[in-house]
Amino acid sequence: MITRAFRFMGFISEDEGLTAEQVSEALVIMNDMMNGWPAEGIPYVHSDLTLDTTVNVPDELVESTWLTLADVLADEYGKVFTDKQQRRIDRARSNLQSYYFEVPPAQLDEGLRPNWPPGYFDISRG
């Protein structure tokens, strides 16, 4: 994911790699980003990643995750995206938010709750 994010930013080409320092710093940034997702409406429970752990997101969110990482890394490295790239990143963030969207259970106002004892009402009796 980290390498793909750097390639998307145009920081490295297809045949280039990252230094150990770049990967390590990007991993810290990625952990910070994913730990901050709940504040962005993405209720994802994250355990910090190490260099030899796999990112635990559903397969359909892998691209959205590295695109979101590219957006954060671009700020760190002073990169500016094209309008098309930015739309893709915005769509990725929306995908993450909609995938993890939770509707809280509705709370019924006391005034609307039935006041008869449980089992009392029978539709056939009225």
Backbone atoms as SQL, in Angstrom:
CREATE TABLE atoms (id INTEGER PRIMARY KEY, chain TEXT, resi INTEGER, resn TEXT, atom TEXT, x REAL, y REAL, z REAL);
INSERT INTO atoms VALUES
  (1, 'A', 1, 'MET', 'N', 0.815, -1.192, 0.000),
  (2, 'A', 1, 'MET', 'CA', 0.000, 0.000, 0.000),
  (3, 'A', 1, 'MET', 'C', 0.860, 1.256, 0.000),
  (4, 'A', 2, 'ILE', 'N', 1.907, 1.228, 0.777),
  (5, 'A', 2, 'ILE', 'CA', 2.768, 2.410, 0.881),
  (6, 'A', 2, 'ILE', 'C', 3.419, 2.714, -0.455),
  (7, 'A', 3, 'THR', 'N', 3.957, 1.700, -1.096),
  (8, 'A', 3, 'THR', 'CA', 4.610, 1.900, -2.398),
  (9, 'A', 3, 'THR', 'C', 3.607, 2.404, -3.429),
  (10, 'A', 4, 'ARG', 'N', 2.405, 1.834, -3.424),
  (11, 'A', 4, 'ARG', 'CA', 1.382, 2.281, -4.383),
  (12, 'A', 4, 'ARG', 'C', 1.004, 3.729, -4.152),
  (13, 'A', 5, 'ALA', 'N', 0.927, 4.125, -2.895),
  (14, 'A', 5, 'ALA', 'CA', 0.596, 5.520, -2.580),
  (15, 'A', 5, 'ALA', 'C', 1.684, 6.459, -3.114),
  (16, 'A', 6, 'PHE', 'N', 2.942, 6.095, -2.914),
  (17, 'A', 6, 'PHE', 'CA', 4.045, 6.919, -3.414),
  (18, 'A', 6, 'PHE', 'C', 4.051, 6.970, -4.940),
  (19, 'A', 7, 'ARG', 'N', 3.721, 5.863, -5.575),
  (20, 'A', 7, 'ARG', 'CA', 3.676, 5.853, -7.053),
  (21, 'A', 7, 'ARG', 'C', 2.534, 6.717, -7.557),
  (22, 'A', 8, 'PHE', 'N', 1.396, 6.644, -6.896),
  (23, 'A', 8, 'PHE', 'CA', 0.254, 7.463, -7.291),
  (24, 'A', 8, 'PHE', 'C', 0.593, 8.950, -7.179),
  (25, 'A', 9, 'MET', 'N', 1.372, 9.297, -6.173),
  (26, 'A', 9, 'MET', 'CA', 1.776, 10.692, -5.987),
  (27, 'A', 9, 'MET', 'C', 2.804, 11.124, -7.030),
  (28, 'A', 10, 'GLY', 'N', 3.399, 10.155, -7.731),
  (29, 'A', 10, 'GLY', 'CA', 4.452, 10.477, -8.687),
  (30, 'A', 10, 'GLY', 'C', 5.796, 10.682, -8.006),
  (31, 'A', 11, 'PHE', 'N', 5.900, 10.207, -6.771),
  (32, 'A', 11, 'PHE', 'CA', 7.139, 10.360, -6.013),
  (33, 'A', 11, 'PHE', 'C', 8.202, 9.375, -6.486),
  (34, 'A', 12, 'ILE', 'N', 7.759, 8.193, -6.901),
  (35, 'A', 12, 'ILE', 'CA', 8.672, 7.188, -7.463),
  (36, 'A', 12, 'ILE', 'C', 8.034, 6.607, -8.718),
  (37, 'A', 13, 'SER', 'N', 8.865, 6.080, -9.601),
  (38, 'A', 13, 'SER', 'CA', 8.354, 5.450, -10.819),
  (39, 'A', 13, 'SER', 'C', 8.121, 3.964, -10.563),
  (40, 'A', 14, 'GLU', 'N', 7.581, 3.294, -11.561),
  (41, 'A', 14, 'GLU', 'CA', 7.249, 1.871, -11.441),
  (42, 'A', 14, 'GLU', 'C', 8.461, 1.003, -11.105),
  (43, 'A', 15, 'ASP', 'N', 9.634, 1.387, -11.587),
  (44, 'A', 15, 'ASP', 'CA', 10.819, 0.551, -11.373),
  (45, 'A', 15, 'ASP', 'C', 11.669, 0.998, -10.180),
  (46, 'A', 16, 'GLU', 'N', 11.191, 1.987, -9.442),
  (47, 'A', 16, 'GLU', 'CA', 11.931, 2.459, -8.275),
  (48, 'A', 16, 'GLU', 'C', 11.331, 1.907, -6.991),
  (49, 'A', 17, 'GLY', 'N', 12.145, 1.882, -5.966),
  (50, 'A', 17, 'GLY', 'CA', 11.686, 1.464, -4.646),
  (51, 'A', 17, 'GLY', 'C', 11.831, 2.608, -3.661),
  (52, 'A', 18, 'LEU', 'N', 11.436, 2.351, -2.460),
  (53, 'A', 18, 'LEU', 'CA', 11.532, 3.340, -1.390),
  (54, 'A', 18, 'LEU', 'C', 12.682, 2.975, -0.459),
  (55, 'A', 19, 'THR', 'N', 13.229, 3.964, 0.209),
  (56, 'A', 19, 'THR', 'CA', 14.257, 3.693, 1.208),
  (57, 'A', 19, 'THR', 'C', 13.568, 3.177, 2.470),
  (58, 'A', 20, 'ALA', 'N', 14.336, 2.531, 3.325),
  (59, 'A', 20, 'ALA', 'CA', 13.798, 2.024, 4.588),
  (60, 'A', 20, 'ALA', 'C', 13.245, 3.171, 5.432),
  (61, 'A', 21, 'GLU', 'N', 13.898, 4.317, 5.388),
  (62, 'A', 21, 'GLU', 'CA', 13.441, 5.477, 6.146),
  (63, 'A', 21, 'GLU', 'C', 12.095, 5.978, 5.629),
  (64, 'A', 22, 'GLN', 'N', 11.924, 6.022, 4.306),
  (65, 'A', 22, 'GLN', 'CA', 10.659, 6.460, 3.720),
  (66, 'A', 22, 'GLN', 'C', 9.520, 5.517, 4.099),
  (67, 'A', 23, 'VAL', 'N', 9.787, 4.218, 4.035),
  (68, 'A', 23, 'VAL', 'CA', 8.762, 3.229, 4.378),
  (69, 'A', 23, 'VAL', 'C', 8.401, 3.339, 5.854),
  (70, 'A', 24, 'SER', 'N', 9.408, 3.471, 6.695),
  (71, 'A', 24, 'SER', 'CA', 9.172, 3.571, 8.134),
  (72, 'A', 24, 'SER', 'C', 8.349, 4.813, 8.478),
  (73, 'A', 25, 'GLU', 'N', 8.700, 5.949, 7.893),
  (74, 'A', 25, 'GLU', 'CA', 7.960, 7.189, 8.149),
  (75, 'A', 25, 'GLU', 'C', 6.534, 7.085, 7.599),
  (76, 'A', 26, 'ALA', 'N', 6.384, 6.490, 6.429),
  (77, 'A', 26, 'ALA', 'CA', 5.053, 6.327, 5.835),
  (78, 'A', 26, 'ALA', 'C', 4.188, 5.394, 6.676),
  (79, 'A', 27, 'LEU', 'N', 4.802, 4.397, 7.294),
  (80, 'A', 27, 'LEU', 'CA', 4.054, 3.483, 8.151),
  (81, 'A', 27, 'LEU', 'C', 3.523, 4.208, 9.388),
  (82, 'A', 28, 'VAL', 'N', 4.327, 5.088, 9.956),
  (83, 'A', 28, 'VAL', 'CA', 3.869, 5.897, 11.097),
  (84, 'A', 28, 'VAL', 'C', 2.690, 6.766, 10.655),
  (85, 'A', 29, 'ILE', 'N', 2.816, 7.392, 9.488),
  (86, 'A', 29, 'ILE', 'CA', 1.749, 8.247, 8.967),
  (87, 'A', 29, 'ILE', 'C', 0.482, 7.430, 8.699),
  (88, 'A', 30, 'MET', 'N', 0.659, 6.237, 8.152),
  (89, 'A', 30, 'MET', 'CA', -0.489, 5.378, 7.864),
  (90, 'A', 30, 'MET', 'C', -1.192, 4.962, 9.160),
  (91, 'A', 31, 'ASN', 'N', -0.436, 4.592, 10.181),
  (92, 'A', 31, 'ASN', 'CA', -1.044, 4.240, 11.466),
  (93, 'A', 31, 'ASN', 'C', -1.798, 5.426, 12.050),
  (94, 'A', 32, 'ASP', 'N', -1.197, 6.610, 11.985),
  (95, 'A', 32, 'ASP', 'CA', -1.872, 7.817, 12.480),
  (96, 'A', 32, 'ASP', 'C', -3.164, 8.066, 11.712),
  (97, 'A', 33, 'MET', 'N', -3.089, 7.912, 10.388),
  (98, 'A', 33, 'MET', 'CA', -4.264, 8.133, 9.541),
  (99, 'A', 33, 'MET', 'C', -5.388, 7.170, 9.924),
  (100, 'A', 34, 'MET', 'N', -5.064, 5.882, 10.035),
  (101, 'A', 34, 'MET', 'CA', -6.091, 4.880, 10.309),
  (102, 'A', 34, 'MET', 'C', -6.616, 4.988, 11.745),
  (103, 'A', 35, 'ASN', 'N', -5.777, 5.387, 12.675),
  (104, 'A', 35, 'ASN', 'CA', -6.243, 5.624, 14.042),
  (105, 'A', 35, 'ASN', 'C', -7.174, 6.834, 14.101),
  (106, 'A', 36, 'GLY', 'N', -7.037, 7.755, 13.157),
  (107, 'A', 36, 'GLY', 'CA', -7.879, 8.943, 13.109),
  (108, 'A', 36, 'GLY', 'C', -9.157, 8.779, 12.322),
  (109, 'A', 37, 'TRP', 'N', -9.347, 7.641, 11.699),
  (110, 'A', 37, 'TRP', 'CA', -10.549, 7.433, 10.890),
  (111, 'A', 37, 'TRP', 'C', -11.854, 7.606, 11.654),
  (112, 'A', 38, 'PRO', 'N', -11.970, 7.160, 12.901),
  (113, 'A', 38, 'PRO', 'CA', -13.255, 7.368, 13.590),
  (114, 'A', 38, 'PRO', 'C', -13.665, 8.842, 13.650),
  (115, 'A', 39, 'ALA', 'N', -12.710, 9.735, 13.754),
  (116, 'A', 39, 'ALA', 'CA', -13.031, 11.167, 13.785),
  (117, 'A', 39, 'ALA', 'C', -13.532, 11.665, 12.433),
  (118, 'A', 40, 'GLU', 'N', -13.277, 10.905, 11.371),
  (119, 'A', 40, 'GLU', 'CA', -13.725, 11.267, 10.029),
  (120, 'A', 40, 'GLU', 'C', -14.983, 10.503, 9.625),
  (121, 'A', 41, 'GLY', 'N', -15.619, 9.873, 10.580),
  (122, 'A', 41, 'GLY', 'CA', -16.842, 9.133, 10.271),
  (123, 'A', 41, 'GLY', 'C', -16.584, 7.737, 9.741),
  (124, 'A', 42, 'ILE', 'N', -15.397, 7.207, 9.999),
  (125, 'A', 42, 'ILE', 'CA', -15.055, 5.852, 9.559),
  (126, 'A', 42, 'ILE', 'C', -14.779, 5.045, 10.830),
  (127, 'A', 43, 'PRO', 'N', -15.791, 4.359, 11.377),
  (128, 'A', 43, 'PRO', 'CA', -15.617, 3.667, 12.649),
  (129, 'A', 43, 'PRO', 'C', -14.805, 2.377, 12.513),
  (130, 'A', 44, 'TYR', 'N', -13.566, 2.517, 12.124),
  (131, 'A', 44, 'TYR', 'CA', -12.659, 1.390, 11.921),
  (132, 'A', 44, 'TYR', 'C', -11.813, 1.227, 13.173),
  (133, 'A', 45, 'VAL', 'N', -11.745, 0.010, 13.700),
  (134, 'A', 45, 'VAL', 'CA', -10.910, -0.266, 14.861),
  (135, 'A', 45, 'VAL', 'C', -9.551, -0.708, 14.348),
  (136, 'A', 46, 'HIS', 'N', -8.527, 0.084, 14.659),
  (137, 'A', 46, 'HIS', 'CA', -7.202, -0.136, 14.085),
  (138, 'A', 46, 'HIS', 'C', -6.194, -0.546, 15.140),
  (139, 'A', 47, 'SER', 'N', -5.387, -1.534, 14.821),
  (140, 'A', 47, 'SER', 'CA', -4.219, -1.902, 15.622),
  (141, 'A', 47, 'SER', 'C', -3.004, -1.487, 14.818),
  (142, 'A', 48, 'ASP', 'N', -2.056, -0.816, 15.460),
  (143, 'A', 48, 'ASP', 'CA', -0.900, -0.301, 14.732),
  (144, 'A', 48, 'ASP', 'C', -0.200, -1.401, 13.940),
  (145, 'A', 49, 'LEU', 'N', 0.166, -1.035, 12.715),
  (146, 'A', 49, 'LEU', 'CA', 0.825, -1.956, 11.797),
  (147, 'A', 49, 'LEU', 'C', 2.337, -1.890, 11.982),
  (148, 'A', 50, 'THR', 'N', 2.987, -2.979, 11.662),
  (149, 'A', 50, 'THR', 'CA', 4.445, -3.001, 11.584),
  (150, 'A', 50, 'THR', 'C', 4.791, -3.325, 10.138),
  (151, 'A', 51, 'LEU', 'N', 6.078, -3.351, 9.835),
  (152, 'A', 51, 'LEU', 'CA', 6.491, -3.601, 8.453),
  (153, 'A', 51, 'LEU', 'C', 6.097, -4.987, 7.953),
  (154, 'A', 52, 'ASP', 'N', 5.887, -5.928, 8.863),
  (155, 'A', 52, 'ASP', 'CA', 5.560, -7.284, 8.425),
  (156, 'A', 52, 'ASP', 'C', 4.126, -7.700, 8.749),
  (157, 'A', 53, 'THR', 'N', 3.242, -6.730, 8.971),
  (158, 'A', 53, 'THR', 'CA', 1.824, -7.063, 9.157),
  (159, 'A', 53, 'THR', 'C', 1.035, -6.648, 7.926),
  (160, 'A', 54, 'THR', 'N', -0.084, -7.294, 7.755),
  (161, 'A', 54, 'THR', 'CA', -0.972, -7.002, 6.631),
  (162, 'A', 54, 'THR', 'C', -2.056, -6.041, 7.088),
  (163, 'A', 55, 'VAL', 'N', -2.385, -5.087, 6.240),
  (164, 'A', 55, 'VAL', 'CA', -3.453, -4.144, 6.555),
  (165, 'A', 55, 'VAL', 'C', -4.768, -4.909, 6.549),
  (166, 'A', 56, 'ASN', 'N', -5.511, -4.780, 7.628),
  (167, 'A', 56, 'ASN', 'CA', -6.736, -5.546, 7.803),
  (168, 'A', 56, 'ASN', 'C', -7.952, -4.731, 7.380),
  (169, 'A', 57, 'VAL', 'N', -8.068, -4.529, 6.072),
  (170, 'A', 57, 'VAL', 'CA', -9.277, -3.914, 5.523),
  (171, 'A', 57, 'VAL', 'C', -9.841, -4.885, 4.498),
  (172, 'A', 58, 'PRO', 'N', -11.142, -4.851, 4.275),
  (173, 'A', 58, 'PRO', 'CA', -11.721, -5.726, 3.254),
  (174, 'A', 58, 'PRO', 'C', -11.083, -5.464, 1.886),
  (175, 'A', 59, 'ASP', 'N', -11.012, -6.497, 1.072),
  (176, 'A', 59, 'ASP', 'CA', -10.371, -6.390, -0.247),
  (177, 'A', 59, 'ASP', 'C', -10.904, -5.227, -1.066),
  (178, 'A', 60, 'GLU', 'N', -12.208, -4.980, -0.978),
  (179, 'A', 60, 'GLU', 'CA', -12.793, -3.916, -1.790),
  (180, 'A', 60, 'GLU', 'C', -12.403, -2.524, -1.307),
  (181, 'A', 61, 'LEU', 'N', -11.732, -2.431, -0.149),
  (182, 'A', 61, 'LEU', 'CA', -11.304, -1.130, 0.371),
  (183, 'A', 61, 'LEU', 'C', -9.791, -0.915, 0.323),
  (184, 'A', 62, 'VAL', 'N', -9.065, -1.856, -0.252),
  (185, 'A', 62, 'VAL', 'CA', -7.613, -1.717, -0.331),
  (186, 'A', 62, 'VAL', 'C', -7.237, -0.479, -1.142),
  (187, 'A', 63, 'GLU', 'N', -7.824, -0.320, -2.311),
  (188, 'A', 63, 'GLU', 'CA', -7.513, 0.840, -3.142),
  (189, 'A', 63, 'GLU', 'C', -7.905, 2.142, -2.439),
  (190, 'A', 64, 'SER', 'N', -9.056, 2.155, -1.814),
  (191, 'A', 64, 'SER', 'CA', -9.486, 3.362, -1.093),
  (192, 'A', 64, 'SER', 'C', -8.510, 3.707, 0.024),
  (193, 'A', 65, 'THR', 'N', -7.948, 2.686, 0.648),
  (194, 'A', 65, 'THR', 'CA', -7.011, 2.911, 1.744),
  (195, 'A', 65, 'THR', 'C', -5.713, 3.520, 1.237),
  (196, 'A', 66, 'TRP', 'N', -5.128, 2.958, 0.161),
  (197, 'A', 66, 'TRP', 'CA', -3.864, 3.523, -0.298),
  (198, 'A', 66, 'TRP', 'C', -4.064, 4.880, -0.967),
  (199, 'A', 67, 'LEU', 'N', -5.227, 5.116, -1.562),
  (200, 'A', 67, 'LEU', 'CA', -5.490, 6.446, -2.114),
  (201, 'A', 67, 'LEU', 'C', -5.601, 7.488, -0.999),
  (202, 'A', 68, 'THR', 'N', -6.244, 7.115, 0.086),
  (203, 'A', 68, 'THR', 'CA', -6.338, 8.017, 1.230),
  (204, 'A', 68, 'THR', 'C', -4.962, 8.261, 1.834),
  (205, 'A', 69, 'LEU', 'N', -4.148, 7.218, 1.894),
  (206, 'A', 69, 'LEU', 'CA', -2.768, 7.371, 2.371),
  (207, 'A', 69, 'LEU', 'C', -1.986, 8.307, 1.457),
  (208, 'A', 70, 'ALA', 'N', -2.158, 8.173, 0.149),
  (209, 'A', 70, 'ALA', 'CA', -1.463, 9.057, -0.797),
  (210, 'A', 70, 'ALA', 'C', -1.821, 10.511, -0.531),
  (211, 'A', 71, 'ASP', 'N', -3.075, 10.760, -0.206),
  (212, 'A', 71, 'ASP', 'CA', -3.515, 12.121, 0.088),
  (213, 'A', 71, 'ASP', 'C', -2.792, 12.679, 1.314),
  (214, 'A', 72, 'VAL', 'N', -2.670, 11.879, 2.344),
  (215, 'A', 72, 'VAL', 'CA', -1.980, 12.314, 3.568),
  (216, 'A', 72, 'VAL', 'C', -0.482, 12.487, 3.298),
  (217, 'A', 73, 'LEU', 'N', 0.107, 11.538, 2.578),
  (218, 'A', 73, 'LEU', 'CA', 1.542, 11.619, 2.268),
  (219, 'A', 73, 'LEU', 'C', 1.852, 12.830, 1.389),
  (220, 'A', 74, 'ALA', 'N', 0.940, 13.155, 0.495),
  (221, 'A', 74, 'ALA', 'CA', 1.160, 14.305, -0.397),
  (222, 'A', 74, 'ALA', 'C', 1.318, 15.583, 0.416),
  (223, 'A', 75, 'ASP', 'N', 0.544, 15.727, 1.475),
  (224, 'A', 75, 'ASP', 'CA', 0.695, 16.887, 2.352),
  (225, 'A', 75, 'ASP', 'C', 2.074, 16.901, 2.994),
  (226, 'A', 76, 'GLU', 'N', 2.537, 15.738, 3.424),
  (227, 'A', 76, 'GLU', 'CA', 3.851, 15.631, 4.078),
  (228, 'A', 76, 'GLU', 'C', 4.993, 15.948, 3.111),
  (229, 'A', 77, 'TYR', 'N', 4.832, 15.528, 1.858),
  (230, 'A', 77, 'TYR', 'CA', 5.912, 15.673, 0.877),
  (231, 'A', 77, 'TYR', 'C', 5.723, 16.849, -0.074),
  (232, 'A', 78, 'GLY', 'N', 4.688, 17.635, 0.136),
  (233, 'A', 78, 'GLY', 'CA', 4.476, 18.819, -0.686),
  (234, 'A', 78, 'GLY', 'C', 4.053, 18.533, -2.113),
  (235, 'A', 79, 'LYS', 'N', 3.390, 17.426, -2.329),
  (236, 'A', 79, 'LYS', 'CA', 2.913, 17.075, -3.667),
  (237, 'A', 79, 'LYS', 'C', 1.492, 17.606, -3.878),
  (238, 'A', 80, 'VAL', 'N', 1.196, 17.997, -5.109),
  (239, 'A', 80, 'VAL', 'CA', -0.130, 18.497, -5.457),
  (240, 'A', 80, 'VAL', 'C', -0.718, 17.559, -6.511),
  (241, 'A', 81, 'PHE', 'N', -1.958, 17.175, -6.310),
  (242, 'A', 81, 'PHE', 'CA', -2.622, 16.268, -7.237),
  (243, 'A', 81, 'PHE', 'C', -3.342, 17.033, -8.340),
  (244, 'A', 82, 'THR', 'N', -3.524, 16.345, -9.458),
  (245, 'A', 82, 'THR', 'CA', -4.359, 16.886, -10.523),
  (246, 'A', 82, 'THR', 'C', -5.812, 16.825, -10.047),
  (247, 'A', 83, 'ASP', 'N', -6.695, 17.530, -10.741),
  (248, 'A', 83, 'ASP', 'CA', -8.113, 17.485, -10.382),
  (249, 'A', 83, 'ASP', 'C', -8.658, 16.065, -10.463),
  (250, 'A', 84, 'LYS', 'N', -8.232, 15.335, -11.486),
  (251, 'A', 84, 'LYS', 'CA', -8.699, 13.960, -11.662),
  (252, 'A', 84, 'LYS', 'C', -8.236, 13.077, -10.506),
  (253, 'A', 85, 'GLN', 'N', -6.984, 13.210, -10.110),
  (254, 'A', 85, 'GLN', 'CA', -6.474, 12.433, -8.980),
  (255, 'A', 85, 'GLN', 'C', -7.217, 12.798, -7.692),
  (256, 'A', 86, 'GLN', 'N', -7.470, 14.084, -7.498),
  (257, 'A', 86, 'GLN', 'CA', -8.158, 14.523, -6.282),
  (258, 'A', 86, 'GLN', 'C', -9.581, 13.994, -6.232),
  (259, 'A', 87, 'ARG', 'N', -10.261, 13.943, -7.383),
  (260, 'A', 87, 'ARG', 'CA', -11.616, 13.372, -7.416),
  (261, 'A', 87, 'ARG', 'C', -11.572, 11.892, -7.035),
  (262, 'A', 88, 'ARG', 'N', -10.555, 11.193, -7.519),
  (263, 'A', 88, 'ARG', 'CA', -10.408, 9.777, -7.190),
  (264, 'A', 88, 'ARG', 'C', -10.177, 9.586, -5.682),
  (265, 'A', 89, 'ILE', 'N', -9.380, 10.447, -5.083),
  (266, 'A', 89, 'ILE', 'CA', -9.121, 10.392, -3.641),
  (267, 'A', 89, 'ILE', 'C', -10.396, 10.708, -2.866),
  (268, 'A', 90, 'ASP', 'N', -11.119, 11.718, -3.295),
  (269, 'A', 90, 'ASP', 'CA', -12.372, 12.081, -2.622),
  (270, 'A', 90, 'ASP', 'C', -13.374, 10.933, -2.679),
  (271, 'A', 91, 'ARG', 'N', -13.435, 10.267, -3.828),
  (272, 'A', 91, 'ARG', 'CA', -14.332, 9.114, -3.985),
  (273, 'A', 91, 'ARG', 'C', -13.893, 7.968, -3.062),
  (274, 'A', 92, 'ALA', 'N', -12.578, 7.787, -2.935),
  (275, 'A', 92, 'ALA', 'CA', -12.047, 6.733, -2.062),
  (276, 'A', 92, 'ALA', 'C', -12.435, 6.991, -0.609),
  (277, 'A', 93, 'ARG', 'N', -12.303, 8.231, -0.176),
  (278, 'A', 93, 'ARG', 'CA', -12.675, 8.575, 1.206),
  (279, 'A', 93, 'ARG', 'C', -14.182, 8.352, 1.418),
  (280, 'A', 94, 'SER', 'N', -14.987, 8.716, 0.427),
  (281, 'A', 94, 'SER', 'CA', -16.436, 8.476, 0.519),
  (282, 'A', 94, 'SER', 'C', -16.748, 6.985, 0.579),
  (283, 'A', 95, 'ASN', 'N', -16.006, 6.191, -0.190),
  (284, 'A', 95, 'ASN', 'CA', -16.195, 4.736, -0.157),
  (285, 'A', 95, 'ASN', 'C', -15.928, 4.184, 1.236),
  (286, 'A', 96, 'LEU', 'N', -14.855, 4.651, 1.852),
  (287, 'A', 96, 'LEU', 'CA', -14.531, 4.200, 3.208),
  (288, 'A', 96, 'LEU', 'C', -15.629, 4.601, 4.187),
  (289, 'A', 97, 'GLN', 'N', -16.075, 5.849, 4.102),
  (290, 'A', 97, 'GLN', 'CA', -17.112, 6.320, 5.014),
  (291, 'A', 97, 'GLN', 'C', -18.424, 5.560, 4.817),
  (292, 'A', 98, 'SER', 'N', -18.797, 5.318, 3.565),
  (293, 'A', 98, 'SER', 'CA', -20.071, 4.635, 3.327),
  (294, 'A', 98, 'SER', 'C', -19.989, 3.157, 3.703),
  (295, 'A', 99, 'TYR', 'N', -18.839, 2.520, 3.528),
  (296, 'A', 99, 'TYR', 'CA', -18.700, 1.107, 3.883),
  (297, 'A', 99, 'TYR', 'C', -18.884, 0.912, 5.392),
  (298, 'A', 100, 'TYR', 'N', -18.322, 1.808, 6.166),
  (299, 'A', 100, 'TYR', 'CA', -18.371, 1.676, 7.620),
  (300, 'A', 100, 'TYR', 'C', -19.519, 2.452, 8.266),
  (301, 'A', 101, 'PHE', 'N', -20.401, 3.027, 7.449),
  (302, 'A', 101, 'PHE', 'CA', -21.513, 3.813, 7.983),
  (303, 'A', 101, 'PHE', 'C', -22.428, 2.933, 8.818),
  (304, 'A', 102, 'GLU', 'N', -22.770, 3.417, 9.996),
  (305, 'A', 102, 'GLU', 'CA', -23.669, 2.690, 10.881),
  (306, 'A', 102, 'GLU', 'C', -24.842, 3.593, 11.251),
  (307, 'A', 103, 'VAL', 'N', -26.030, 3.054, 11.149),
  (308, 'A', 103, 'VAL', 'CA', -27.213, 3.792, 11.552),
  (309, 'A', 103, 'VAL', 'C', -27.511, 3.399, 12.991),
  (310, 'A', 104, 'PRO', 'N', -27.492, 4.364, 13.907),
  (311, 'A', 104, 'PRO', 'CA', -27.787, 4.013, 15.300),
  (312, 'A', 104, 'PRO', 'C', -29.253, 3.618, 15.453),
  (313, 'A', 105, 'PRO', 'N', -29.546, 2.736, 16.402),
  (314, 'A', 105, 'PRO', 'CA', -30.946, 2.346, 16.606),
  (315, 'A', 105, 'PRO', 'C', -31.787, 3.560, 16.996),
  (316, 'A', 106, 'ALA', 'N', -32.979, 3.591, 16.483),
  (317, 'A', 106, 'ALA', 'CA', -33.878, 4.707, 16.785),
  (318, 'A', 106, 'ALA', 'C', -34.324, 4.632, 18.242),
  (319, 'A', 107, 'GLN', 'N', -34.429, 5.783, 18.857),
  (320, 'A', 107, 'GLN', 'CA', -34.926, 5.873, 20.230),
  (321, 'A', 107, 'GLN', 'C', -36.358, 6.399, 20.171),
  (322, 'A', 108, 'LEU', 'N', -37.260, 5.658, 20.720),
  (323, 'A', 108, 'LEU', 'CA', -38.668, 6.032, 20.707),
  (324, 'A', 108, 'LEU', 'C', -38.964, 6.940, 21.897),
  (325, 'A', 109, 'ASP', 'N', -39.567, 8.062, 21.629),
  (326, 'A', 109, 'ASP', 'CA', -39.933, 9.010, 22.679),
  (327, 'A', 109, 'ASP', 'C', -40.913, 8.342, 23.642),
  (328, 'A', 110, 'GLU', 'N', -40.766, 8.632, 24.932),
  (329, 'A', 110, 'GLU', 'CA', -41.647, 8.042, 25.955),
  (330, 'A', 110, 'GLU', 'C', -43.121, 8.278, 25.656),
  (331, 'A', 111, 'GLY', 'N', -43.448, 9.444, 25.110),
  (332, 'A', 111, 'GLY', 'CA', -44.844, 9.761, 24.816),
  (333, 'A', 111, 'GLY', 'C', -45.434, 8.906, 23.716),
  (334, 'A', 112, 'LEU', 'N', -44.592, 8.291, 22.914),
  (335, 'A', 112, 'LEU', 'CA', -45.079, 7.463, 21.815),
  (336, 'A', 112, 'LEU', 'C', -45.115, 5.980, 22.160),
  (337, 'A', 113, 'ARG', 'N', -44.578, 5.628, 23.303),
  (338, 'A', 113, 'ARG', 'CA', -44.546, 4.213, 23.694),
  (339, 'A', 113, 'ARG', 'C', -45.925, 3.789, 24.194),
  (340, 'A', 114, 'PRO', 'N', -46.295, 2.562, 23.888),
  (341, 'A', 114, 'PRO', 'CA', -47.595, 2.081, 24.371),
  (342, 'A', 114, 'PRO', 'C', -47.597, 2.039, 25.900),
  (343, 'A', 115, 'ASN', 'N', -48.741, 2.374, 26.499),
  (344, 'A', 115, 'ASN', 'CA', -48.811, 2.399, 27.944),
  (345, 'A', 115, 'ASN', 'C', -49.596, 1.217, 28.510),
  (346, 'A', 116, 'TRP', 'N', -49.987, 0.285, 27.687),
  (347, 'A', 116, 'TRP', 'CA', -50.673, -0.891, 28.202),
  (348, 'A', 116, 'TRP', 'C', -49.640, -1.943, 28.597),
  (349, 'A', 117, 'PRO', 'N', -50.015, -2.840, 29.479),
  (350, 'A', 117, 'PRO', 'CA', -49.054, -3.865, 29.905),
  (351, 'A', 117, 'PRO', 'C', -48.704, -4.804, 28.759),
  (352, 'A', 118, 'PRO', 'N', -47.490, -5.362, 28.777),
  (353, 'A', 118, 'PRO', 'CA', -47.089, -6.301, 27.714),
  (354, 'A', 118, 'PRO', 'C', -48.087, -7.457, 27.620),
  (355, 'A', 119, 'GLY', 'N', -48.453, -7.805, 26.416),
  (356, 'A', 119, 'GLY', 'CA', -49.377, -8.905, 26.184),
  (357, 'A', 119, 'GLY', 'C', -50.846, -8.522, 26.300),
  (358, 'A', 120, 'TYR', 'N', -51.133, -7.272, 26.694),
  (359, 'A', 120, 'TYR', 'CA', -52.512, -6.836, 26.887),
  (360, 'A', 120, 'TYR', 'C', -53.226, -6.623, 25.561),
  (361, 'A', 121, 'PHE', 'N', -52.536, -5.963, 24.623),
  (362, 'A', 121, 'PHE', 'CA', -53.198, -5.612, 23.372),
  (363, 'A', 121, 'PHE', 'C', -53.286, -6.814, 22.440),
  (364, 'A', 122, 'ASP', 'N', -54.432, -6.999, 21.875),
  (365, 'A', 122, 'ASP', 'CA', -54.642, -8.064, 20.891),
  (366, 'A', 122, 'ASP', 'C', -55.430, -7.429, 19.751),
  (367, 'A', 123, 'ILE', 'N', -54.905, -7.449, 18.564),
  (368, 'A', 123, 'ILE', 'CA', -55.532, -6.769, 17.420),
  (369, 'A', 123, 'ILE', 'C', -56.935, -7.311, 17.155),
  (370, 'A', 124, 'SER', 'N', -57.190, -8.572, 17.488),
  (371, 'A', 124, 'SER', 'CA', -58.528, -9.130, 17.237),
  (372, 'A', 124, 'SER', 'C', -59.545, -8.610, 18.238),
  (373, 'A', 125, 'ARG', 'N', -59.079, -8.172, 19.420),
  (374, 'A', 125, 'ARG', 'CA', -59.984, -7.625, 20.441),
  (375, 'A', 125, 'ARG', 'C', -60.114, -6.122, 20.314),
  (376, 'A', 126, 'GLY', 'N', -59.049, -5.476, 19.785),
  (377, 'A', 126, 'GLY', 'CA', -59.081, -4.020, 19.667),
  (378, 'A', 126, 'GLY', 'C', -58.576, -3.344, 20.903);
